Amino acid sequence: MLAQLETILYRIGAFILALISTFSSLLGMRGGGIPKEAATEDTLCMTIAAISDTHVGKDAIGAAFLTPGMRDISDPSLDVDAVLFLGDNTDNGNVDNWEVFTKSVTANCKVKNKIVLLGNHDTWISYDTPHVYEEGLKNYLHYSNLIMGTNNTLPYFTRVFNGYWFICLAQEDTSVSATISDTQLNWLEEQLRLAAADGNGKPIFVLLHQPMNFTHAVGDNLNNNGINDGQSKKLQAILDRYENVFYFSGHQHYGLNDGTDQLPAGFSTVEHVGRNITSVNFPAFGRGSYFDGGDPLIGDGLIVNVYADRIEFLGRNFVAGGWLDFNQTVYFTGITE
């Protein structure tokens, strides 16, 4: 009974938040982003739309937000080259959830290039039964391959769009924190070597649903966050050997924050880690922010504009189709012509 009441209250709150977001955008209260058409066209190399934690369930509520989001991402004025779904695409990774998610994306997202990551919720078939990783993985591979047009047999893989490498990592069990094997880390290092040789100083994108430990307010208590078994240090050490690595994650549900708001754990969306890593933690599209200081509205994500010498991160609410007051730029190092 309590769980049913919580579900009802969540749905009411989500609906109200979507209305607020829509009317705020119409009233011009959420400006501040810079649309792509204002950029210098001769240096703009790629535009990415990235969202995380859509948490689509078997009912129509999740799709009610995801569908307008996909239509906004497909708006020709944004000229998006690739869409990233950074995990927890479903609330439970069963067939019912994946069917709703897949139908919404394939019917409404007209951008050809897509990446769908595995999140911890995508490995959970039900809240009421023990989690079985193999079953969640099977569903993930089936539906993510349908969406991406791929034939992946493993949850970690690489895709190259517009000459830019996207190296996609995945947890290898059903825990909330990511467990990553040495086999996967060895594979990652080989992919980074190939990307660096191919890219000539271009940024390399490494994607995992969970952030690295001790970034984005992830502490040493890994019950709800981060990467297990000391693998986070290994991962960071590998990434730091290469220039211009951009590490994208979700999972935190902290909203968008430029570091000026005082969150309890000092969260910032864009952080510099080690010598060469820019770590970016994306808001929860389907849940809003858990903490004061992050944007509480459902539908938030980032437009990522990749230039020859920098990347620009622009906040956008894809449900309302409006820009958010979030704009950060990171310049590259070691570029060669």
C-alpha distance (Angstrom), angle and dihedral (degrees) to the residues before:
residue distance angle dihedral
M1 . . .
L2 3.79 . .
A3 3.81 91.5 .
Q4 3.81 90.5 51.3
L5 3.81 90.9 50.5
E6 3.81 91.0 50.0
T7 3.81 90.0 51.1
I8 3.81 91.9 51.0
L9 3.80 92.5 47.9
Y10 3.80 91.0 48.3
R11 3.79 91.7 52.0
I12 3.80 92.3 49.2
G13 3.79 91.3 48.2
A14 3.79 92.8 46.6
F15 3.79 91.4 51.6
I16 3.81 91.9 49.9
L17 3.81 91.6 48.3
A18 3.79 91.4 51.0
L19 3.80 90.4 51.8
I20 3.80 91.5 49.3
S21 3.79 90.7 49.0
T22 3.79 92.4 49.6
F23 3.79 96.1 48.1
S24 3.82 92.8 42.9
S25 3.78 89.6 55.4
L26 3.80 92.3 47.5
L27 3.80 90.9 50.1
G28 3.80 91.6 50.9
M29 3.79 93.8 -117.7
R30 3.79 96.2 129.7
G31 3.76 103.0 52.7
G32 3.78 125.7 130.6
G33 3.79 104.3 100.1
I34 3.79 122.7 106.1
P35 3.80 116.1 -127.1
K36 3.79 117.9 -134.3
E37 3.80 93.4 -110.5
A38 3.81 88.4 67.9
A39 3.81 91.8 58.7
T40 3.78 126.5 96.4
E41 3.77 101.0 -93.1
D42 3.81 96.9 -156.4
T43 3.81 92.1 62.7
L44 3.80 101.4 34.2
C45 3.80 104.8 105.0
M46 3.80 104.8 170.8
T47 3.79 142.5 -1.6
I48 3.80 120.2 -149.1
A49 3.80 128.0 -170.8
A50 3.80 110.4 -155.7
I51 3.79 130.1 -174.6
S52 3.78 134.3 165.1
D53 3.78 140.6 -164.4
T54 3.79 100.2 22.9
H55 3.83 88.3 163.7
V56 3.78 94.3 -162.3
G57 3.81 113.1 -172.0
K58 3.77 132.2 -164.1
D59 3.82 93.8 -88.3
A60 3.79 128.6 71.9
I61 3.81 97.4 -99.4
G62 3.81 97.7 87.6
A63 3.79 92.8 43.1
A64 3.80 89.4 49.6
F65 3.80 87.3 69.7
L66 3.79 99.9 30.0
T67 3.81 94.6 53.9
P68 3.83 97.1 58.9
G69 3.80 87.8 41.6
M70 3.79 91.2 56.8
R71 3.79 91.0 47.5
D72 3.79 91.3 51.5
I73 3.81 92.1 49.1
S74 3.81 87.4 51.8
D75 3.82 92.7 53.5
P76 3.82 106.6 125.0
S77 3.80 91.0 -136.6
L78 3.82 89.8 67.8
D79 3.82 91.5 49.8
V80 3.80 92.7 -156.8
D81 3.81 116.4 -167.6
A82 3.80 99.0 -171.2
V83 3.80 139.2 10.5
L84 3.81 122.9 -146.1
F85 3.81 123.2 -158.0
L86 3.79 103.8 -167.7
G87 3.79 100.9 -159.4
D88 3.81 140.5 -78.4
N89 3.76 85.7 77.3
T90 3.81 88.4 156.1
D91 3.77 131.6 37.0
N92 3.80 89.1 -134.0
G93 3.77 119.7 11.1
N94 3.78 96.3 -127.3
V95 3.79 126.7 125.5
D96 3.82 94.3 -99.0
N97 3.82 92.6 55.8
W98 3.79 93.8 43.9
E99 3.80 92.1 48.9
V100 3.81 91.6 57.1
F101 3.81 92.9 44.9
T102 3.80 94.6 45.8
K103 3.78 95.4 46.8
S104 3.80 91.9 50.1
V105 3.81 93.3 49.1
T106 3.80 98.5 42.1
A107 3.80 93.9 45.1
N108 3.79 97.7 45.4
C109 3.81 110.5 24.2
K110 3.80 108.9 81.5
V111 3.81 95.5 179.0
K112 3.80 108.5 112.3
N113 3.81 100.7 -150.9
K114 3.81 113.7 68.8
I115 3.79 137.1 163.7
V116 3.81 122.0 -163.0
L117 3.81 115.9 -168.8
L118 3.79 127.4 -159.5
G119 3.82 115.1 -112.0
N120 3.78 130.8 -171.8
H121 3.82 92.6 -103.8
D122 3.80 88.9 53.5
T123 3.82 88.3 62.7
W124 3.81 93.1 52.9
I125 3.80 112.4 87.7
S126 3.80 94.1 -175.4
Y127 3.78 139.4 -5.5
D128 3.81 88.2 -134.2
T129 3.81 100.9 54.9
P130 3.82 133.9 50.8
H131 3.79 112.5 -83.3
V132 3.80 116.0 -108.8
Y133 3.81 111.7 -163.3
E134 3.79 95.2 -160.7
E135 3.81 92.0 57.6
G136 3.80 93.5 47.6
L137 3.79 90.9 45.9
K138 3.80 91.5 50.9
N139 3.81 91.5 53.5
Y140 3.80 92.4 44.1
L141 3.80 93.5 51.5
H142 3.79 92.9 47.1
Y143 3.79 97.2 50.1
S144 3.80 98.7 33.9
N145 3.80 89.6 52.5
L146 3.81 89.5 51.7
I147 3.80 91.1 52.2
M148 3.81 96.7 42.2
G149 3.79 97.6 38.2
T150 3.81 91.0 -124.7
N151 3.80 138.3 126.2
N152 3.79 100.3 -139.3
T153 3.78 117.3 166.4
L154 3.81 94.7 -175.4
P155 3.81 129.5 52.0
Y156 3.82 91.8 -124.8
F157 3.78 118.6 68.0
T158 3.81 145.0 140.0
R159 3.79 130.3 -115.3
V160 3.80 128.7 -176.4
F161 3.80 120.2 -151.2
N162 3.81 124.0 177.7
G163 3.80 89.0 -12.4
Y164 3.84 93.3 -55.3
W165 3.80 121.0 120.4
F166 3.82 120.6 -131.8
I167 3.80 110.6 -169.0
C168 3.79 109.1 -166.2
L169 3.81 121.4 -157.1
A170 3.80 129.5 -169.4
Q171 3.78 141.6 -164.9
E172 3.78 115.6 -107.8
D173 3.79 101.0 -148.3
T174 3.82 139.4 32.5
S175 3.81 98.7 -95.2
V176 3.80 122.0 123.6
S177 3.79 89.6 -120.8
A178 3.79 117.4 58.0
T179 3.79 121.3 -100.0
I180 3.81 110.0 -158.2
S181 3.79 121.9 -174.9
D182 3.78 126.4 -135.9
T183 3.80 86.2 -117.1
Q184 3.80 90.2 61.6
L185 3.81 92.5 45.0
N186 3.81 90.5 51.6
W187 3.79 88.8 50.6
L188 3.83 89.2 49.6
E189 3.79 92.4 53.8
E190 3.80 91.3 51.9
Q191 3.80 90.8 49.3
L192 3.80 91.2 49.7
R193 3.79 90.3 51.0
L194 3.79 91.0 52.5
A195 3.80 92.8 44.8
A196 3.78 93.0 50.3
A197 3.80 91.4 49.3
D198 3.79 91.4 48.9
G199 3.80 99.7 40.0
N200 3.82 103.4 55.6
G201 3.81 93.1 -147.1
K202 3.79 97.0 -32.1
P203 3.80 117.1 140.8
I204 3.79 117.4 -90.6
F205 3.79 117.0 -144.0
V206 3.81 117.9 -145.5
L207 3.80 115.6 -173.7
L208 3.81 130.8 -164.0
H209 3.79 128.2 153.3
Q210 3.80 93.3 -128.2
P211 3.82 123.8 59.1
M212 3.79 121.8 -124.8
N213 3.79 116.8 -92.7
F214 3.80 117.3 -88.0
T215 3.81 92.1 21.8
H216 3.80 127.5 102.9
A217 3.79 91.9 11.4
V218 3.83 94.4 -53.3
G219 3.79 106.0 145.5
D220 3.77 132.7 -176.5
N221 3.81 92.6 -77.2
L222 3.79 100.0 91.5
N223 3.79 98.6 179.6
N224 3.79 90.9 111.5
N225 3.78 107.3 12.5
G226 3.75 149.1 33.2
I227 3.78 135.5 20.9
N228 3.81 126.7 -44.7
D229 3.80 136.2 -125.9
G230 3.78 101.8 17.3
Q231 3.79 92.3 -63.0
S232 3.80 92.3 121.6
K233 3.81 91.4 69.4
K234 3.80 90.3 48.6
L235 3.80 90.8 48.7
Q236 3.80 93.2 49.9
A237 3.80 92.0 47.3
I238 3.80 90.9 52.9
L239 3.81 93.9 47.4
D240 3.79 92.8 47.0
R241 3.81 91.8 62.3
Y242 3.81 90.3 70.9
E243 3.79 130.4 64.0
N244 3.79 124.6 -117.1
V245 3.78 98.5 11.6
F246 3.80 114.1 169.6
Y247 3.80 113.5 -162.6
F248 3.83 114.0 -160.8
S249 3.82 122.7 -164.8
G250 3.81 141.8 156.4
H251 3.81 127.5 -176.3
Q252 3.82 98.0 102.5
H253 3.83 99.1 83.9
Y254 3.81 89.2 -150.7
G255 3.80 99.3 136.2
L256 3.81 123.4 -138.8
N257 3.78 119.0 -39.5
D258 3.79 131.1 167.7
G259 3.79 93.2 -161.7
T260 3.80 96.3 -97.9
D261 3.81 95.6 98.0
Q262 3.77 116.3 78.3
L263 3.77 108.5 -125.9
P264 3.78 119.5 -179.5
A265 3.80 92.2 -105.6
G266 3.83 99.5 31.7
F267 3.81 97.7 -107.2
S268 3.80 123.2 -173.0
T269 3.82 125.5 179.4
V270 3.82 95.6 -140.7
E271 3.81 117.4 40.3
H272 3.80 134.4 169.4
V273 3.81 111.6 -130.7
G274 3.80 125.2 -169.1
R275 3.81 115.4 -31.1
N276 3.79 103.8 -48.3
I277 3.81 110.3 16.4
T278 3.78 127.6 101.8
S279 3.79 107.9 -167.6
V280 3.81 117.7 -159.6
N281 3.80 121.9 -171.8
F282 3.80 114.0 -161.1
P283 3.82 126.1 -144.8
A284 3.80 122.8 -110.0
F285 3.80 106.4 -96.4
G286 3.81 93.3 -163.6
R287 3.79 101.4 37.9
G288 3.80 111.8 31.8
S289 3.79 122.0 -141.6
Y290 3.81 125.3 -32.7
F291 3.81 93.3 -156.6
D292 3.79 139.8 52.3
G293 3.78 111.3 -99.7
G294 3.79 95.0 40.5
D295 3.78 120.6 92.2
P296 3.83 108.2 -92.8
L297 3.80 96.4 -158.3
I298 3.78 124.6 112.1
G299 3.80 114.8 -122.3
D300 3.80 101.1 43.1
G301 3.80 123.4 146.4
L302 3.77 140.7 130.7
I303 3.75 137.4 -90.8
V304 3.80 106.4 -145.4
N305 3.81 114.0 -157.2
V306 3.81 112.5 -164.8
Y307 3.81 115.5 -156.0
A308 3.78 130.4 179.5
D309 3.82 91.6 -96.5
R310 3.81 106.9 18.7
I311 3.79 148.9 16.9
E312 3.78 122.7 -123.2
F313 3.82 120.4 -154.7
L314 3.79 114.3 -156.4
G315 3.80 122.9 -175.5
R316 3.78 116.2 -131.0
N317 3.78 135.8 172.9
F318 3.79 101.5 -140.1
V319 3.81 94.0 -169.2
A320 3.80 93.2 57.6
G321 3.80 94.7 31.3
G322 3.81 91.8 -129.4
W323 3.80 136.5 128.3
L324 3.80 120.0 -112.3
D325 3.77 128.3 -142.0
F326 3.79 93.2 -100.7
N327 3.80 123.5 107.0
Q328 3.82 124.5 154.0
T329 3.80 130.8 164.3
V330 3.82 129.5 -158.4
Y331 3.84 120.3 -167.1
F332 3.80 122.8 -146.4
T333 3.79 128.8 -121.4
G334 3.78 130.0 -146.1
I335 3.80 97.8 23.7
T336 3.81 113.9 169.1
E337 3.78 126.3 -170.0
